[in-house]
Amino acid sequence: MANANGKAATSLPEKISAKANPEANEATEIAGNIIYHAKYSPHFSPLKFGPEQALYATAESLRDRLIQLWNETYVHFNKVDPKQTYYLSMEYLQGRALTNAIGNLNLQGPYADALRKLGYELEEIAEQEKDAALGNGGLGRLASCFLDSMATLNLPAWGYGLRYRHGLFKQIITKKGQEEIPEDWLEKFSPWEIVRHDVVFPVRFFGKVQINPDGSRKWVGGDVVQALAYDVPIPGYNTKNTISLRLWEAKARAEDLDLFQFNEGEYELAAQLHSRAQQICTVLYPGDATENGKLLRLKQQFFLCSASLQDIISRFHERSTAEGSRKWSDFPSKVAVQMNDTHPTLAIPELMRLLMDDNGLGWDEAWDVTSRTVAYTNHTVLPEALEKWSQSLMWKLLPRHMEIIEEIDKRFVQTIRDTRVDLEDKISSLSILDNNPQKPVVRMANLCVVSSHTVNGVAQLHSDILKAELFADYVSIWPNKFQNKTNGITPRRWLRFCSPELSDIITKWLKTDKWITDLDLLTGLRQFADNEELQSEWASAKTANKKRLAQYIERVTGVSIDPTSLFDIQVKRIHEYKRQLMNILGVIYRFKKLKEMKPEERKKTVPRTVMIGGKAFATYTNAKRIVKLVNDVGDVVNSDPEVNEYLKVVFVPNYNVTVAEMLIPGSELSQHISTAGMEASGTSNMKFALNGCLIIGTLDGANVEIREEVGEENFFLFGATADQVPRLRKEREDGLFKPDPRFEEAKQFVKSGVFGSYDYGPLLDSLEGNTGFGRGDYFLVGYDFPSYMDAQAKVDEAYKDRKGWLKMSILSTAGSGKFSSDRTIAQYAKEIWNIEACPVP
């Protein structure tokens, strides 16, 4: 990178003087503030000012502004004293913060000009930033979209999470398939976080319950670690409001180091607690196949809940002291706690413990406060994702909480017996404690449902399944407890900032940019869907995005792809229910047919580039086999001179938010092909649809609502419906399934060894047989394969009609207004949390 003089920009420019100016709005002032940070907030050797140094100095310049807005926001919240929401989530998938913050503060132009004065382009500096590795999939990305919307809607809210040093893992692809190495986003430091040395809370593990002479109980002994707060500012779009994502780091105190042992050479023994504290925030979702792994996961969950609730209560105490009149019964009118899935379930017994043991409330009052404060979002109907913790493990780690859970369960069961005799035979499935002598467990979802004032699903189909099946008996007890809140995505990150060309076209044709915060305005595009001028502009924006994506793919994989081919993308966690296996088997069949064609026949086909990406959990063997298969198929197809003009297959490594921001704008077809009834919602489907990408999918999760909004004719539908799935599984067990010849042909082609010598037998076995563990095609790949292939044929036909395809693409964007996280969060605020906007004046 050269500066204006043609020299490499590796030293600080002398023409611009260093001047601290946190309120800088104009390019020269911003450049001076950036230089000030390079000189006086140094993290590197002096005199250096390469791209990395420029990133940190630029981020700190912007952070000045964010801290100022953050302080103003919290002074205002403190003055008004509104009810506030505290969002508890084990995951946040934030992505890069620089371009998002600059965009939300509407400072793109000044920051770009400031960096040019320093010899850099904003895009080049933004590329230096690493994604914050605090999440994995849709659950974490949803939480991050929600924070953006909370700030944009001026809502008094906080996010709470953990500060994982090494995330889930960084995915690298080798000849063996996926390999995992630790994320390194904190290897140097994050310029966005602000450590709060005055916000520290003790969190206890193990120990015992002490019964005092007055009958009260106290949890004592065991290990006590310290939770230290790091705040990440979250700016709203076009507003002064800037809220906080508070992340907890686990530490031990200096006095927890046994100096005597250390000086005796017993180093590991001397620092045991330091070591155990450090483990808590090392990685997201540590492997839980071992007892130690389970213990660590449970520690993480409790650590998040305990630190967050102590923080919330201390804030309530501060206000009570200031006002002198506040009572504990007022707590739910000032505090809403939202549990994002079952991971933060321990917030329920921990809030009870803090109220009773630390603040002297009786059971009934503590229960009244707790059950009016907490609400629960369910994200899955998959049995393995509905957490169940071993009772013995819970007694060992959290003895006081197990007493409280037992009491909640006992009282709930008694209520059923007293008021609902008809449910007597259902008590064993409704109760929180499953006392099966072989494997006694605590059912966390049951604890959430019993204790929360509101339970919500995340798409209409998902919520309907929860009410009709998973939680049907609870619905009969509390019919008003259950709601739907269809997920959403932030239009700022997922259109305005990641596809500026397309968003400028939308603004031009709608004659307003208000759609960025009122996404329903996109329906105004419908009247222009046939307009040739709009179609031409739309096509050129999509082409620019495809070319940018093609350059990225060549850079990270070495595979050259044709930007004029149909870009077909499936990116999400690798899981058998998401059916990446169906996608690659379809690709294998397409490859086989292309090989069998004569050259002139091939010329009539629609060239296609299939991209698949996502991480397979480290211990999920079949998911890792799918990653390997995609890569092996790509190696063969892409090097086949007869076919590679018409088909390319690319596995996109280390899928994360930044990769998604490149892939989604360049996509033309996106696959959301889970077995119906198994995907709670999905949110990448919304991101693709918003960017004018057409969807091939099943009637699952939010696909159902997307199809309704964009129009059935603009959605490539296939597959069994959720209500058919149980019958189809039964028929399979009874040996009544007849496979489609194309399905058999694709599997046989893999078995022939054409894609290498790796043994895919165990993976393909999951599709064979009628019953048995890991067999019997539980996810109905074989049943849905023929309708999937027919739908893919319709895609090819539709793509040949360029005007027709562009019209569908425009209508896809025009129908995406419902899927803004602003709409979702406004509904949570009004219908669950009962909070109101509190804009900074």
N, C-alpha and C positions, 0 to 999 in steps of 0.2 A: 504494500500500500504506500503510495507516494503522497507527500503533501503538496501544497501549491507550488513549491520550488522544485518539485520533482524528486526530492530526497525522501528516503524511507522515514516515515513518522515514528521514530523510536525515542526521541527526546522531547522534552517539554518545549513548545514554541515560545520564543522570547518576546514576540510582539504583544502577546495578550498577558495582562498582569493578573496575578492571583488575587481574587477578591471574594471574601465570603459574602454570599447574597442568597439566603434561603428562599426569598420571594422572587427570584429572577424569572422573568417572563420573556425577555428579549434575548436574541441569539448571543450578542456580545457579553451581556451580563451572565448568561448561562455558561458560556465558555470560560469566563473569569472564575465562576464558582467551581467548575470542573477542575480547572488548574489549581485552585485553592486546595481542593481535596487531594489532588495528586501530590501537592507539596506538603500539606499540613495534616492530612489524615493518612499517612503513608503506610502501605503494607508491603512495599517492595523497595529494593535498593534505590537511592536517589538517582536522578538523571534519566532513568528508564521511563519511556512512555509508549510502550508497544500496545497492541490491541487489547491485551488482557488488562494492563494498567488503566487504559482508557475506559474499559467496561466498569471497573470498580469505582473509579473516580466519577464517572457519569451516574452510576447507580447511587452513589452517596450524595451527589448534587440533587438528584431527584428525591432521595430519601429525606433531605432537609425539608423539602416542600411537604412531603407526606407526613412527617412528624408534626409539622406546624398544623396541618389540617386535622391530624389525629388528635392532637392536644385540644384544638378548638371543639372537636366533636365531643370529646369526653367531658370537657368543662360544661358544654351545653347539656349533655345527658345528665350530668351531676346536678345542674341547676333545675332542670325540668323534672327530673326524677320519674321517668316513665317506666312502665313495665318493660323488662328486657328479656330477650330470648338468648339462651345459651345452647349452642348446637354442639353435641358431643359425637365425634366421629373418629374411628381408628385410622381413617385414611383421608388425605386431601391430595388430589392430583393437580397441583397448582400450575405446572408449566412454567415458562419463563415469565418474569415479572416486568422486565424493562419496557418492552414495547406496549404491554398491556397498561402499565401505569401511565406512560407518556400519552397513550391514546385516551384513557379515561379522563386525564387532566387536560386533554385537548392541547398538548404541547408538541405534537409531531413536528410541525414546521420549524419552530424555534430550536428544538433539540437537534434536528437534522442539520440546520444551518450552523449551530454552535460547533457540532462535531466536524463539519467541513472546514471551519476556521482552524480546527486543530489537526487537520490532515486526514480525517476519517469519514467514512459513510456510516450512517446510523445502522444500516442493515448489517454491515461488517462487525460492528461493535456488539449488536444484539446477538449475533451468532456465537460470540464468546461465552454467553451465559449458559450454565448447565441447568436442566430442569430440576426443581426441588423434588427429591425422591421420597415423597411422603405418602404415596399411594400406589395402587396397582391397576384397578379397573374402573368400571362405571360408578361404583359406590363412591370412590374418592373424587372422581371428576365431577359428579353431581354435587358433592359437598362444596367443591370450589366454585362451581357455577352459582350455587345458592349464596355463597358469601358475596360474590359480585353483585347479585340481585339485591341482597339485603342492604348493601351499601348504596346502590343506585336508587333504591326505593326509600332511602333515608330512615331505615328501620333501626331501632336500638337493639343491636344484636352482637354476639361474640361467637366466634368459632373456637372450639377447644380440641387439641390433638396432641400427638407425641412427636418429638423431634428425632426422627430416626436418622442415625448417621449414615447408614448404608442402604436404606430403602429396602425394596424386595430383592432385586438383583439387577445387574446390567447383563443383557443377553448378548452373547456372541455366538456366531454360527461357524462351526468347523466341519470337517469331514464326518465327525461323529454325530453331528446334529447340534442341538442347543447345548451350550455350556453357560454356567452362571458365574459371574464374578461380582464382587461388591460394588455398589454405586459409590461414586466418589464426589458427590456434589458438595460435601463439607470438607473436602481434602484441604482446601485453603480456608475459606469461610464464606458465609452468605452475607452479602452487603445489605440485605433487606431486614434482617432480624435485629431486634433491639433487646438485649438481655436486661431483665428487671431484677437486679440483685436484691431488691427489697421485697420481692414476691417469692417467698420460699415456704413450702409447707411440708411437714413430716408425713410420710406414708409408711404404715406398718405392715409387715407380713409375718405369718406364723404366730407364735405367742400363745396365750391362753386367756380365758375369760375369768376375771376376778369378780366374786360376788361380795358386795359391800354389806356392812351390818344393816343398812336401811333397805336392803333388797335390791338396790340398783346394781347395774353390772358395768364392768370396765374391761376393755381389752388391753392387756399389758404384755410386756416381754417381746420376744421375737426380734426380728430385724427391723430397724427403722432407717429408711433412706429419705433423702431430701428431694423435693420436686422444685426445680428452679424454672421460672417463666421466661420464655423468649417470645416477644411479640412481633408479628409480621403485619405491617399496615396494609389494609385492603381498601383502595380508593373506589368510590362510586363513580359512575359515568356522569360528567356534566353536573356535578354537585360538590359542595364542600365536604359532605359527610365522608369520613374515612374511618372504617371500623377495624377490628383487630382479630387476627387468628393467633390465639395464644397456644404455644407449643411447650410441652413440659419436657425437661431434661432431668434424668435421674442422677443424683450425686450422693456420695457419702461425705461426712464431715471430717475435718482434719483429725479430730480426736478419735475417729473410728480406725485410724491406723495404729496398730499395736507396735510402738517403737521398740519395746523390749524384744519382741519376737523378731522384728526387722533386723535389729542389731545382732541378733543371734544367728542371722543368716536364713531365717524362715520367712523369706520374702512373700511368697504366695499366701502363706497362713496369716501373716501380719496384715495383708491388704485384702482379706477375704471380702469384707463388706464393700470396699471400693470396687472390687472386681464384679461382685453380684449386682451392684447398682449400675455399673456401666453396661452390663448385659441387657438391661431392660429396654434401652432405646438403641440397641445396635442395629437390629433389622426389623422390618415389617413382616409379620406372619412367620416367625421362626418355625422350622419343621416340628410337627407335633406327634411324630410316630413314637417318640420316647416319652417316658414319664417326665424327664427334665424339660423336654420341649413343651409339653402340656402345661407344666408349672410356669414356665416363662411366659407363655401366651396369657395365662390367667393373671400373672403378675402385671403384664402390660395393661390388660383391661382394667384391673383394679386401680393401678397407678393413675391412669387417665381419669377415672371416675372420682377417686378420692381427692386428688389435687384440685380438680375442677370444682367440685362441690365445696371444698374448704374455701376456695377463692370466692365463690358465689356467696357463701354464708358470711365471709368476712366483709364483703361489700354491703350486704344487708345489715350487718352489725354496725358498720360505720354510719350508715344513714340513720339507724335506730338511735345511736348515741347522739348524733347531730340533732335529731328531731325530738327525741325523748319520749315519743308516744307510740312508736311502732310495736305491734305485737306479732308473735309467730303466726297467728292466724292470717296476718296480712301477707305472709311470704308468697303464696300463690298469686296474689294480685300484683306482685312486683317481679316475679321470677317465672319464666317458662323454660323447662329443660326438655330438649328434643333428643331422643336416642336414635341415632342413625344406624338401624339394624340392631341385632342382639349384642354386639360387642360391648356397648356401654351399659348392659343390663344391671351390672353391680352398682350403678348409681342408685337403684331403688333401696337395697338394704343399707348402703352406705349413708344415704340421706336419713334413713330411719335411725341408724346408729348415732350419727352426728347430732340429730335432734334430741334423742332420748339420753344417750350416755354423756354427751358433752354439754348439752343445753337444758337438760332436766325435764323434757316434755314426757308426758305419759304416752302409752301406746296409742290410744284413740286419737289424741291430738296430733301426734307424729304421723300417724297413718292418714289422717285427714289432710294434713299439709302435703305429704308426699304424693298422695293419689290425685291431688288437684294441681300438682306442679309438673309431673313427668308425663310425656307422651312418647309414643313408639311408632317408628316407621319400619314396616316389614318390607324386605327386599327380595324375598325368595320363597318358593314353595319346595325347593330341593331339600330332601330330608337331611343330607349331609351338611347343609349350610344352616339348618336350624340348630343352633348350638345346644349341646347337652354336656354338662360337666360332671365328672365323677364326684359323687358325694364325699368319698374318702379324701380326694384331693382338696376339695373345698374345705372340709373340716380341718385339714392340715394347714392350709394357707390362710384361711379366713374363718376362724372358729366362731367369732361373734356374729358374722354375717350369716353363717349357717343356722345359728339359733333364730335369727330374725326371719330367715326364709322359711324355716320350719313353722314358725308361729303364723306367718302370712298364709302358708298352705293350710295349716290346721283350721284357721278361722274361715278361710274360703270354703273348705270342704264342709265345715259345719253349716255355713250359710246355705250351701246347696242342699244339704240334708234337711234343713229347716224349711226351705222355701220352694225347692224344686224336686219333689219326690220322683218325678218322671225322669230325672237325670241321674238317679242313684246308680244305675249300672254303667254310667259314663264317667264316674268319678275317677276311675283309674287312668283314663286318658286326659281328663281335664286338670287333674291335680298338678302342682308344680313339681313335687317330688315323685319320681318314678322309683318305687322301692323294690323293684325286681331284684330278688336276692343274688342273681347271677351278675347283675351290673346296675347297682343303684345310681341314678343320675339326677341332676337338677336340670329341668327343662326350661331354658332361659326364655324362649318365646312365650311359654305359658306364664312365667313370672311377669313378663312385660304386659301381656294382655290383662292379667288379673289386677295389676297395680296401676296401669296408666289410665288417664281420663279419656284419651283418644288413641285409636290405632288406625294407621292408614296404609293402604297399598299405594303403588306408584304408577299404575296404569289402570284403565277401567276394567280390562279383562282380568288383570291380576287381582284387583280388589274384589271383583265378582267371585273369583275362584277362592279367595280367602274367606269370603262370607258364606259361600255355598258349600265349601269342602273343609279346608284346613281349620277354620275357626267357627264352623257352623253352630256348634253347641254354645259357644260363648255369645254368639250373636243373639241366640234365643234368650240369654240372661240379660245382656246389655245391648239392645238393638240400636241405640243411638251412639254407641262408642266407636263405630267403624265408619271410616270415610275413605274416599279416593282422592289422591292428589297426583294427577298425571305429571310425571317428571318434565323438566324443561332444560334448556341450555341457554347460556348467555349469548345474545346476538352480537355483543361487542367482540369477544374473542373469536366466536365461531362464524362470523361473516365480515363484520366491519374491518377487523384488523387482519384477518388471515386471507381475505380476498378483496383487497381495496378496489381493484378494477371493477369487479362485479357490483360491489356496494355503491360505487360512484354512478354506475349505470342505473341502479335501482333508485338512487336519490334523484337523478336527472328525470327519470320517467314518472316518478311519484311527485316531483316538484317539491320535495321536502326530505330532510334527513331525520324527521321525527320518528320514522319507523325503527330507529336504533333503540328507542326506549318504548315504542308502542308497535310491537311487531305485527299486530292485526292489520296495520295499514298496508302490509304486503298484498292483501287481496286486491288492491288497486292495480296490480300488474295484470290481473286476469283480462281486463278489457284490451290490453295490448298484445296478448299472447300470439295473435296471428300477424302482428305488425312486422313487415319485412325489415324495417330499419332497426327495431329493437332486436329482432332475431339475429341480424348481422352483428350488432354490438355485443350481444350475448355470446355469440359464437367466438368472437375475437377475444373476449375476456376468458372464456373457458380454454381456448387454445393457448393463451399466455400462461395460464395456470398449469396446463398439461406440459408445456415445454419446460417450465420451471421444475415440475415434478420429474420429468425425464432426466434433467440434469442431475437432480438429487439422487435418483436411483442409480445412475451410472457412477456417481461419486462414491456411494456407500456400498454398492454390490458389484460394480464393474460390468453390469449388464446394460447394454444399449437397447433402449426401447423406442418404438416409433410413435411420436405424438399424434399421428393421424389414425392410429388404431383405437379401438374401443377400450377405454381404461376401466377395468372391472376389478373392484377392490373389496376385500373382506378383512377388516382389522378389528380385533377384539381378543380378550383372553382366550387361549386355546383350551377348549373344553368339549367333551364329546356331545353335550346337548346343544352346543352352538354349531355343530356339524361342519367344521372345516373339512372333515373327511368326505362329506358328500360333495363339497366344492371340488376337492382335488380329484375325486373319482370321476366327476363330470369332465374335468380338464383332461384326464387320462383317456376317457372315451373320445373326446374331441380330437386329441392327438392321434389316436389310433385311426380314426376315420380320415383325418387329413393325410396320414401316411398311405392309406389305401386308395386315395383319389389320384386321378391323372392331373398333370400340371395345369391344364386348362380348367379343370373342375375347381381346383384350389383357388384359382383367380376369382372365382365367383363368390367365395366365402367372405365373411366379414373378419378382417384381421383383428385379433384381440390380444390385449396384454392383461394377464391375470396377476394381481398382486395380493398376497396374503401376509398378514403380520399379526403378532401378538406373542405374549409370553406364556409358556406352559409352566405350571407350578413345578418346582424342582423335583418333587417326589411323585408327580403324576405321570406314570410311565407311558400310558397310551397317548396322552397329549404330546409328550416328547416324541413319540413315534410318528405322530401326524406331522410335526415340524420337520422331522427327518425326511419323511416321504415328500413333502412339498419341495424341499431343497433338492432331493434326488431327481424328482420329475423335472424341476427347472434345469438342472445340469444337462439332462438328456435332450429335452425339448429345445433349449436355447442354443445348443451346439449342432442341431440337426439342420443342415442346409436346405433340405426339401421343405421344411415346415416352418422354420423360425421367422420367415417373412409374414406368416399368418397367425402364429401363436407364440407368445413368450410367457414364461411363468417365473415370477419373482417372489422370493420370501424377503420381506422388508424387516431387517433386524432391529432389535431393541425398540419396539414400538412404545412411544410415549406421547405426551401432549404436543411437543414440538414437531415430531414426525407426523402426527395427525393434522397439524396445521398446514403441512405441506401436501399430504395425501388427499384430504377431503376436498379442497377447492379444485383439485385436478381430476377428480373422479367423475365418471359418467354413469356407471352402474355400480350399485353397492349391494352386497349380499347379506341379508338378515334372515337366516334360514334355520333358526332353532326349531326343535320339536315343539309343536304348538302346546301352550300351557306351561312351558318351562322357563321362558325368559320373562322375568317380572315386568320389565319395561323395555330396557335398552335405551340409550341416549345417543349413541353414534348414529343410529338410524335418523334421528332428528337433525343431526349436524349435516349429514349427507343430503337429506331432502332440502334443507334450508339453502344449500349451495347449488341447487338445481341438478342434483344427481338423482337418477331414477333408481327405484328399489325393486329387487327381486326378493320375495320373502313369503313367509308363512303368516297365517293369522295368529300371531303371537305378540304378547307384550304391547308396546305402543304402535307396532305395525298396524294394528287394527284401526287405531285413531288416525294415524298418518294417511292410511288409504282412504278413510272417510273424508279427510280434509283436502287431500290433493286430487281426489277423484279416482274412482276405481279403474278408469281407463288409462291412468298414468302410473299404475302400479302393477308389476308382474307377479301375480299371485299363483301359488301352487300349494300342494300338501294337505295332509289331514288337518282337521280342526281339533281344538282342545277337547271337545266333548266326544270325539271319535277315538281318541288315543287309548283309553282304557280297554275298549272293545277290541281294537286292533292288536294290543299286546296279548289279550286273552286268546285271540284267534291264532296268533303266532305260537303261543304255548301249546295250543291244541293241534299244531301242525298244519294249519289251513293256509299259510302264506305261500303264494306262488311268485317267485322273483321274476322281474322283467329281464329279458335276454340282455339288454344293454348293461344292466347292473352286473350280471354274471360275466359279461365280456370284459368290463373294466377291471373287475377283481382278478380275473384270469390273467389279464395282461400284466398286472403287478406281479402275480405269482410266477410268470414266465421268466422273470429275472431281467427284463429289459431295462429296469431302473437301478440295476446294481445287485450286489450280492447280499445286502442287508436282509435279515430275516423279518419280513413283515407278517409272518404267520400269526403271531399273537394279536396284532392289530386287526387283521382281517377276520380272525376267529371271533372277535366281538360282534361281527355281522352274521355269523353262522349259527346253526343249531336253533333250537326253539326255546330252551330254558338253560338255567345254570349261571353261576357267577361269571360275569364278564362275557356272557354269550347271549344269543337270542335277540340281538339287535334292539336293545331296549329303547334306543333313540329313533327307531323307525327310519333309518337311512334307506334301507331296501324298499320299504313301502312307498316313501315319498320320491324315490329316485326317478321313476318314469315321468311324473308330473313336473318335477324339477327340470328334466331335460327338455320337455315340451315347452316349458316357460322360457328356457334359454333359447330355444329355436325362435320363439316370438320376439325375444330381445334382438336377435340377429336381423330379423325382418324389419323390425321397427327402426333399427339403426340405419338401414339402407335409405330410409326416407328422412333426409336431413332436416327438412322444414318441420316435418311431423315430430321428430325427436326434439328439436329446439323448442317447439310449442309445449311439449310435455315437460321439458326441463324448466321453462318459465313458470308453468302451472304448478310444478313441484315447489318452487320457491314461494309462489303466491299463496300456496295452501299451508305454509309452515308457521303462520302467525301464532297459532295456539301453543306452539312448543317452546315459547320463551320461558326461561326460568323466572322472569319477572312476574308472569301470570301465576306460576306455581307458588312462588314465595308470597305473593299478595294473598293467595288463598290460605296458605298456612297461617299467615299473620292474622287474618280475619276470623278464620273458622276453627283454628286449633290453639294458637298462642294468645289471641286477644290482645295484640299489641298494635300500636299506631305509629305512623311516620313521625319522626322528630327531627325535621331538617335544621341544620345549622343556619342561623340567619345571615 
